[in-house]
Amino acid sequence: MKNRIFLRGLNLMVCGLAVAAFAACGDDSNEGSGGAGGGTGATTGTGGETATSTGTTDPTTTTSATMDATTSATTGAGGGPQSIEMIDDMEDNDNAINAAGGRVGYWYSFNDGTEGATQNPPPDLEGTGETPFTMTALEPARGQSKYAARSWGSGFETWGAGFGFDLSSVEGEKTPYDASAYTGITLWAKGTTSATVLISDPSTDPVGGSCTDECDKWSKSLALTGEWQQFTIPFADLKQGGWGTPATTDQIDASKLYSIQFQVGTDPEFDVYIDDLAFYN
């Protein structure tokens, strides 16, 4: 069942935004359904801080099984992760996140629908499941890691493009996932342009009912380079971009998370890799 995409009908909406910064809408037609509940809109916003890697970039010093404080490139307070709960290491080379801890989710891509622009893997706009998100083989491998989630393309002019997954989506019904036992997320990444990690909760996801087409997710900018870096992001460091509907809480509600996504802005070209994504303490 891991390669199967469970789909729900897309709720087609149009973004009614005067875009001064990068912005997106809820479940609109340009955001990939990816199966597990659909891609919900995102922005790279102006309100979040930039997370920069300060640790090792040597790919031989870490593997999926050995990410710990000694190899952590820390961003934000609290130091590196002492223990991790792997969300997806991509090594099974399918579109599903690890089926553990009650998580059920599938990778998808989404974008602003700029005419003539391209994104790979392409969004599944019709929700057919015929073209699921595919992982990319790493050449060379990053230590023992042979696959990563990757999206690349060019030409987006409104707010950009992104990729990600829902944490709990069974038969296309997205429900909140309790991650309150964890401090935040940790991941390895590289890219040709900076990216923003976005995480939604009831205040910042259309499913939560507090926002509709201007869901300003909790975010943190990642200063990517062409070399692999590890980023460790505490939930407490996530901020809204400041462009959309304000959250009803001062910080993210980690007990009710919906999605984790990665978004790039309107750079002429982009190429972003994500690997070994996990919750940490």
C-alpha positions in Angstrom: 0.0 0.0 0.0 3.0 2.3 0.4 3.1 3.3 -3.3 -0.6 3.9 -3.4 -1.9 7.5 -3.2 -5.2 8.0 -1.3 -6.9 11.0 -2.8 -9.8 13.2 -1.9 -11.6 15.7 -4.1 -9.8 19.0 -4.5 -11.6 22.0 -3.2 -10.8 24.4 -6.0 -10.3 27.9 -4.9 -8.7 31.0 -6.3 -6.2 33.1 -4.4 -7.5 36.6 -3.9 -4.2 38.1 -3.0 -2.4 41.3 -3.9 1.1 39.7 -3.7 3.7 42.0 -2.3 5.5 39.1 -0.8 5.3 35.4 -1.7 1.8 34.1 -0.9 -0.4 31.1 -1.6 -4.0 30.0 -0.8 -5.5 27.0 0.9 -6.5 24.0 -1.1 -6.5 25.6 -4.6 -6.1 24.1 -8.0 -2.4 24.8 -8.2 -1.4 23.0 -5.0 -0.7 19.3 -5.5 -3.1 17.0 -3.8 -0.3 14.4 -3.6 -2.9 12.1 -2.3 -2.8 12.5 1.4 -5.1 15.4 1.8 -3.7 17.9 -0.7 -1.0 20.6 -0.6 -2.2 23.5 1.4 -1.0 27.0 0.5 2.2 28.5 1.8 4.3 31.6 1.7 7.9 32.4 2.3 6.6 35.5 4.2 8.7 38.2 5.7 8.0 37.6 9.4 10.1 34.5 10.0 13.8 34.2 10.9 16.4 32.6 8.7 17.8 29.3 9.9 21.5 28.9 9.1 23.5 25.7 9.5 26.4 25.9 11.9 27.6 22.3 12.0 29.2 19.7 9.8 28.5 19.5 6.1 30.5 16.3 5.6 28.1 13.7 4.2 30.3 10.8 5.5 29.7 11.8 9.2 26.1 11.0 9.4 23.5 8.4 8.3 19.8 7.9 8.9 20.7 5.8 12.0 23.3 8.0 13.5 22.0 11.6 13.4 22.7 12.9 16.9 24.2 15.9 18.7 27.7 15.2 17.4 26.7 15.7 13.8 24.0 18.3 14.3 24.1 21.6 12.5 22.0 23.5 14.9 19.6 26.3 14.1 17.9 28.1 17.0 18.1 27.5 20.7 18.7 24.3 22.5 21.6 22.6 20.7 21.5 19.6 18.5 19.0 16.7 18.7 19.7 14.1 21.3 17.2 11.6 20.0 15.1 11.4 16.8 11.9 9.9 15.5 12.4 9.5 11.7 9.5 10.8 9.6 11.1 9.8 6.3 14.6 8.9 5.3 13.5 8.3 1.7 15.5 5.1 1.4 12.5 3.0 0.5 12.2 5.2 -2.6 8.5 5.6 -2.6 6.1 8.6 -2.1 5.0 7.6 1.5 6.4 8.9 4.7 7.4 6.2 7.3 4.3 4.4 8.5 5.2 4.7 12.2 3.8 6.5 15.3 0.4 6.8 13.7 1.6 8.8 10.8 0.1 8.3 7.3 1.1 10.7 4.6 2.3 11.0 1.0 4.7 13.5 -0.6 3.2 15.9 -3.2 4.3 19.1 -5.0 2.4 22.4 -5.6 3.0 25.8 -7.2 1.4 29.1 -8.1 0.3 28.0 -11.6 2.4 30.5 -13.6 1.8 29.9 -17.3 4.8 28.3 -19.0 6.6 27.5 -15.7 7.8 24.0 -14.9 8.1 21.9 -11.7 9.4 18.4 -11.2 7.9 16.2 -9.9 4.8 17.8 -11.3 1.7 18.4 -9.1 -1.2 15.9 -9.4 -3.8 18.6 -10.1 -6.6 16.3 -11.0 -6.0 13.9 -8.1 -5.7 10.8 -10.2 -2.8 9.3 -8.5 -1.3 8.3 -11.8 1.9 10.4 -11.4 2.9 10.1 -7.7 5.8 12.2 -6.3 9.1 10.3 -6.9 12.3 10.4 -4.9 15.7 11.2 -6.5 18.7 8.9 -6.5 21.7 10.7 -5.0 24.8 10.6 -7.2 27.1 10.6 -5.2 25.3 9.2 -2.2 25.3 11.3 1.0 27.2 8.7 3.2 24.8 5.8 3.4 21.8 7.8 2.1 21.0 7.0 -1.5 17.7 8.8 -2.0 16.3 12.3 -1.2 13.1 14.2 -1.8 13.8 16.8 -4.5 11.9 19.4 -6.4 13.3 21.5 -9.2 12.0 23.9 -11.9 11.8 27.4 -13.1 9.6 30.3 -14.2 7.2 30.9 -11.2 6.3 34.5 -10.8 3.5 34.9 -8.3 4.7 33.2 -5.1 6.7 30.2 -6.2 6.5 26.4 -5.7 6.9 23.8 -3.1 6.7 20.2 -1.9 5.8 18.3 1.3 3.3 16.0 2.9 0.5 15.7 5.5 1.3 13.8 8.7 -2.0 12.1 9.1 -4.2 11.5 6.0 -6.1 8.3 5.7 -8.2 7.8 2.6 -7.6 11.5 1.9 -9.1 12.7 5.2 -6.5 15.0 6.8 -6.5 15.0 10.6 -4.2 16.6 13.2 -1.1 14.7 14.4 0.2 15.0 17.9 3.9 15.9 17.9 3.9 17.5 21.3 6.3 14.9 22.6 9.0 16.4 20.4 11.0 19.6 20.5 11.0 20.3 16.7 12.3 18.8 13.4 15.7 18.1 12.0 16.7 17.5 8.4 19.5 17.6 5.9 19.1 19.9 2.9 20.9 21.6 0.0 19.8 23.7 -2.9 20.4 26.4 -5.5 18.2 28.9 -3.6 16.9 29.4 -0.1 13.8 27.6 1.0 11.2 28.0 3.8 9.9 25.2 5.9 6.2 25.5 6.7 4.3 23.6 9.3 0.5 24.0 9.8 -1.7 23.6 12.8 -5.5 24.3 13.4 -4.9 28.1 13.2 -2.9 28.0 10.0 -4.5 25.2 7.9 -7.9 25.4 6.1 -8.9 22.1 7.8 -8.6 23.8 11.2 -11.4 26.2 10.3 -9.6 29.4 11.4 -8.3 30.5 7.9 -9.4 29.8 4.4 -7.5 31.3 1.5 -4.8 33.2 3.5 -3.5 30.5 5.7 -0.1 31.9 6.9 1.7 28.8 8.1 4.3 28.7 10.9 7.7 29.1 9.1 11.4 29.2 9.2 13.7 30.2 6.3 16.6 27.8 5.5 19.8 29.3 4.0 20.6 26.5 1.6 23.8 26.1 -0.4 25.2 23.6 -2.9 26.6 21.5 0.0 24.6 19.3 2.4 23.8 20.9 5.8 21.8 19.7 8.7 19.1 22.0 10.1 17.6 21.6 13.6 14.5 23.7 14.0 12.6 23.9 17.4 8.9 24.4 17.1 9.3 27.5 19.4 11.4 29.2 16.6 8.6 29.0 14.0 6.9 32.3 13.2 4.1 33.3 10.8 5.1 35.2 7.7 2.9 38.2 8.6 1.0 38.3 5.3 -2.2 36.3 6.0 -4.7 35.4 8.7 -3.1 35.8 12.2 -3.0 32.6 14.2 -5.2 32.3 17.3 -2.1 31.3 19.4 1.3 32.9 20.0 3.1 29.8 18.8 2.5 26.6 16.9 0.3 24.0 18.6 2.5 21.0 18.3 -0.2 18.7 19.6 -2.2 19.2 16.3 0.0 19.4 13.3 -1.3 18.9 9.8 1.5 19.3 7.2 5.2 19.9 6.7 6.2 21.6 3.5 9.2 23.3 1.8 8.7 26.3 -0.4 10.8 28.4 -2.7 9.9 31.9 -3.9 10.1 33.4 -7.4 13.7 32.7 -8.2 14.1 32.1 -11.9 15.3 28.6 -11.2 15.3 26.3 -8.2 16.6 22.9 -7.2 16.0 21.8 -3.6 16.9 18.5 -1.9 15.5 17.3 1.5 16.8 14.2 3.3 16.5 12.4 6.7 13.6 14.4 8.0 12.8 13.6 11.6 11.2 14.9 14.8 13.8 15.4 17.6 14.2 15.9 21.3 
